[in-house]
Amino acid sequence: MNRHHLKRTILLADGAGCAIAGLAMLAGKRHLPAGDPLARQRVPLVFALFGTSAALVSSSVHCRDRDLERSASVNALWVAWCAVNYRKCRTCTTRSLVGVTGILDLTMGVIQMAVRRG
């Protein structure tokens, strides 16, 4: 696998992950009690996740190092959001969703920075 193909695969995988997280937020409405802070943020989160997904997929066309840097920066923002909001979640389902999302975003950001440098 050449570097260009590897970069494209990483960006597409990250974009797919964001889309899956957005779908989980849409489907998880019944798991979000009215008082859960995540319930109030649900609609903006879905738009942000789908927007991030679209940006990642579109940047996979060129797969430049700066695309990977930008993606890693966005992943860092998602990790920060997850860290701040994890304790605010009131159900096991929402804590799991936020925790897994944070871990996956951290992992993808590290991979993107490592491939960019390589």
Secondary structure, 3 states (H helix, E strand, C coil): CCHHHHHHHHHHHHHHHHHHHHHHHHHHHHHCCCCCHHHHHHHHHHHHHHHHHHHHHHHCCCCCHHHHHHHHHHHHHHHHHHHHHHCCCCCHHHHHHHHHHHHHHHHHHHHHHHHHHC
